[in-house]
């Protein structure tokens, strides 16, 4: 849903897998480092911090910036 909102396109399966992997990787990292989660999201919530990082990646895609 976030990809569609940011780019006005539907992600292909490969792109979707990459974002899911990114979320899982970030969530695992922030679960191990709650102080980092707090610095990203303002609270020690690894899920919120992981979503923040995924949203940041979405908003920095070329497709988002240029709306091809």
C-alpha distances in whole Angstrom, upper triangle without the diagonal:
4,5,5,6,9,10,10,10,8,9,12,14,15,13,10,14,15,12,12,16,16,14,17,20,19,19,22,24,23,24,28,28,27,29,26,23,25,26,22,21,24,25,25,22,21,17,17,18,16,13,15,16,12,11,14,14,11,13,16,15,17,15,14,17,19,16,18
4,5,5,6,8,10,10,10,10,13,15,16,12,11,14,14,10,12,15,14,13,16,18,17,17,21,22,21,23,26,26,25,26,24,21,23,23,19,18,21,22,23,20,19,16,15,16,14,10,12,13,9,8,11,11,8,9,13,12,15,13,11,14,16,14,16
4,5,5,6,8,7,7,7,10,12,13,9,9,12,12,9,12,15,13,13,17,18,17,19,22,22,22,24,27,27,27,28,25,23,25,25,21,20,24,25,26,23,21,18,17,18,15,13,14,13,10,9,11,10,6,9,11,10,12,10,9,12,14,12,13
4,6,5,5,5,5,7,11,13,15,12,11,15,15,13,15,18,17,17,20,22,21,22,25,26,26,28,31,30,30,31,28,26,28,28,24,23,27,28,29,25,24,21,20,21,19,16,17,17,14,12,14,13,10,11,14,12,14,10,10,13,14,11,13
4,6,6,8,9,11,15,17,18,15,14,17,17,15,17,20,18,18,21,23,21,22,26,26,26,28,31,30,29,30,28,25,27,26,22,22,25,26,27,24,24,21,19,20,19,15,15,16,14,11,13,13,10,10,13,12,14,11,9,12,14,11,13
4,6,8,10,11,14,17,17,14,14,17,16,13,16,19,17,17,20,22,20,22,25,25,24,27,29,29,28,29,26,24,25,25,21,21,24,25,27,24,23,20,19,19,18,14,14,14,12,9,11,10,7,7,10,9,10,8,5,9,11,9,11
4,5,8,9,12,15,16,12,13,17,16,14,17,19,18,18,22,23,22,24,27,27,27,29,32,31,31,32,29,27,29,28,24,24,27,29,30,27,26,23,22,22,20,17,17,17,14,12,13,12,8,9,10,8,9,6,5,8,9,6,8
4,7,10,13,16,17,14,15,18,18,16,19,22,21,21,24,26,25,26,29,30,30,32,34,34,34,35,32,30,31,31,27,26,30,31,32,29,28,25,24,25,23,20,20,20,17,15,17,16,12,12,14,12,12,9,8,11,11,7,9
4,6,9,13,14,11,12,16,16,15,17,20,19,20,23,24,24,26,28,29,29,31,34,34,34,35,32,30,32,32,28,28,31,32,33,30,28,25,25,25,23,20,21,20,17,16,17,16,12,13,15,12,12,9,10,13,12,9,9
4,7,9,12,10,9,13,14,13,15,18,18,18,21,23,23,24,27,28,28,30,32,33,33,35,32,29,32,32,28,27,31,32,32,29,27,24,24,24,22,19,20,20,16,16,18,16,13,15,17,14,15,11,12,16,16,13,13
4,7,8,6,6,9,10,10,12,14,15,16,18,20,20,21,24,25,26,27,30,30,31,32,29,27,30,30,26,26,30,30,30,27,25,22,22,22,19,17,19,18,14,14,16,14,11,14,15,12,14,11,12,16,16,14,14
4,6,5,6,9,10,11,12,14,16,17,19,20,21,23,25,26,27,29,31,32,32,34,31,29,32,32,29,29,32,33,33,29,27,24,25,25,21,20,22,20,17,17,19,16,14,17,18,15,16,13,15,19,18,16,15
4,6,5,6,9,10,10,12,14,15,16,18,20,21,22,24,26,27,29,30,31,33,30,28,32,32,28,28,32,32,31,28,25,23,24,24,21,19,22,20,17,18,20,17,16,19,19,17,18,16,18,21,22,20,19
4,5,5,6,9,10,11,12,14,15,16,18,20,21,22,24,26,27,29,30,32,29,27,31,30,27,28,31,32,31,28,25,22,24,23,20,19,21,19,16,18,19,16,15,18,18,15,17,15,17,20,21,20,19
4,5,5,6,9,10,11,12,14,15,16,18,20,21,22,24,26,27,28,30,26,25,28,28,24,25,29,29,28,26,23,20,21,21,17,16,18,16,12,14,15,12,11,14,14,11,13,12,14,17,18,17,16
4,5,5,6,9,10,11,12,14,15,16,18,20,21,22,25,26,26,28,25,24,27,27,23,23,27,27,27,23,21,18,19,19,16,14,17,15,12,13,15,13,11,15,16,13,16,14,15,19,20,18,18
4,5,5,6,8,10,10,12,14,15,16,18,20,21,23,24,25,28,25,23,26,27,23,24,28,27,26,23,20,18,19,19,15,15,18,16,12,15,17,14,14,17,18,16,18,17,18,21,23,21,22
4,5,5,6,9,10,10,12,14,15,16,18,20,21,22,24,26,22,21,25,24,21,22,26,26,25,22,19,17,18,17,14,14,16,13,10,13,14,11,11,15,15,13,16,15,16,19,21,20,20
4,5,5,6,9,10,10,12,14,15,16,18,20,21,22,23,20,19,22,22,18,19,23,23,22,19,16,14,15,14,11,10,12,10,7,10,11,9,9,12,13,12,15,15,15,18,20,19,20
4,5,5,6,9,10,10,12,14,15,16,19,20,21,23,20,18,22,22,19,19,23,22,21,18,15,13,14,14,11,10,13,12,9,12,14,12,12,16,17,16,19,18,18,21,23,22,23
4,5,5,6,8,10,11,12,14,15,17,18,20,22,19,18,21,22,19,20,23,23,21,18,15,14,16,15,11,12,14,12,10,14,15,13,14,17,17,16,20,20,20,22,25,24,25
4,5,5,6,8,10,11,12,14,16,16,18,19,16,15,19,19,16,17,20,20,19,17,13,12,13,12,8,9,11,9,7,11,11,9,11,14,14,14,17,18,18,20,23,22,24
4,5,5,6,9,10,10,12,14,15,16,18,15,13,17,17,14,14,18,18,16,14,10,9,10,10,6,7,9,8,6,10,11,10,12,15,15,16,19,19,19,21,24,23,25
4,6,5,6,9,10,10,13,14,15,18,16,14,18,19,16,16,20,19,17,14,10,9,12,11,8,10,13,11,10,13,15,14,15,18,19,19,23,23,22,25,27,27,28
4,5,5,6,9,10,11,12,14,17,14,13,17,17,15,16,20,19,17,15,11,11,13,11,8,11,13,10,10,14,15,13,16,18,18,19,22,23,22,25,27,27,29
4,5,5,6,8,10,10,12,14,11,10,13,14,11,13,16,15,14,12,8,8,10,8,5,8,10,7,8,12,12,12,14,16,17,18,21,22,21,23,26,26,28
4,5,5,6,9,10,10,13,11,9,13,14,12,12,15,14,12,9,6,6,8,7,5,8,10,9,10,13,14,14,16,19,19,20,24,25,23,26,29,29,30
4,6,5,6,9,10,13,12,11,14,16,14,15,18,16,13,11,8,9,12,11,9,12,14,12,13,17,17,17,19,22,22,23,27,27,26,28,31,31,33
4,5,5,6,9,11,9,9,12,13,12,14,16,15,12,12,8,10,12,10,9,12,13,11,13,16,16,16,19,21,21,22,26,27,26,28,31,31,33
4,5,5,6,8,6,5,9,10,9,10,13,11,9,8,5,8,9,7,7,11,11,11,13,15,15,16,19,20,21,23,26,27,26,27,31,31,33
4,6,6,9,9,8,11,13,13,13,15,12,9,8,5,8,11,10,9,13,14,14,15,18,19,19,22,24,24,26,29,30,29,31,34,34,36
4,6,9,9,9,12,14,14,15,16,14,11,11,9,12,14,12,12,16,17,16,18,20,21,21,24,26,26,27,31,32,31,32,36,36,38
4,5,5,7,9,10,11,13,14,12,9,10,8,12,13,11,12,15,15,14,17,20,19,20,23,24,24,26,30,31,30,31,34,35,37
4,5,5,6,9,10,10,11,9,5,7,7,11,11,9,11,14,14,15,17,19,19,21,23,24,25,27,31,32,30,31,35,35,38
4,5,5,6,9,10,10,9,7,9,10,13,13,11,13,16,15,15,18,20,19,21,24,24,25,27,31,32,30,31,35,35,38
4,5,5,6,9,9,9,8,10,9,12,12,8,11,14,12,12,15,17,16,17,20,21,21,24,27,29,27,27,31,32,34
4,5,5,6,7,7,5,6,5,9,8,5,8,11,10,10,13,15,14,16,19,20,20,23,26,28,25,27,30,31,33
4,5,5,5,4,4,7,8,11,9,8,11,13,11,13,16,17,16,19,21,21,22,25,28,30,27,28,32,32,35
4,6,6,7,8,10,11,13,11,9,12,14,11,12,16,16,15,17,20,20,20,23,27,28,26,26,30,31,34
4,6,8,9,9,9,11,9,6,9,10,7,8,12,12,11,14,16,16,17,20,23,24,22,23,26,27,30
4,5,7,7,8,9,6,5,9,9,7,9,12,12,12,15,17,17,18,21,24,25,22,24,27,28,31
4,7,8,11,12,9,9,12,13,11,13,16,16,15,19,20,20,21,24,28,29,26,27,30,31,34
4,6,9,10,8,8,12,13,12,14,17,17,17,20,22,22,24,26,30,31,28,29,33,33,36
4,6,9,9,8,11,13,13,14,17,18,18,21,23,23,25,27,31,31,29,30,34,34,37
4,6,5,6,9,10,11,13,15,16,17,19,20,21,23,25,29,29,27,29,32,32,35
4,6,5,6,9,10,11,12,14,15,17,18,20,21,23,27,27,25,27,31,31,33
4,5,5,6,9,10,11,12,14,15,16,18,20,21,25,25,23,26,29,28,31
4,5,5,6,9,10,10,12,14,15,16,18,20,24,24,22,24,27,27,29
4,5,5,6,9,10,11,13,14,15,17,19,23,23,21,23,26,26,29
4,5,5,6,9,10,11,12,14,16,17,21,21,20,22,25,25,27
4,5,5,6,8,10,10,12,14,16,19,19,17,19,23,22,25
4,6,5,6,9,10,11,12,15,18,19,16,18,21,21,24
4,5,5,6,9,10,11,13,16,17,15,17,20,21,23
4,5,5,6,9,10,11,15,15,13,16,19,19,21
4,5,5,6,9,10,14,14,11,14,17,16,19
4,5,5,6,9,12,13,11,12,16,16,19
4,5,5,6,10,11,10,11,15,15,17
4,5,5,9,9,7,10,13,12,14
4,6,9,9,6,7,11,11,14
4,6,8,7,7,10,12,14
4,5,5,6,9,10,11
4,5,5,6,8,9
4,6,5,5,6
4,6,5,8
4,6,9
4,6
4
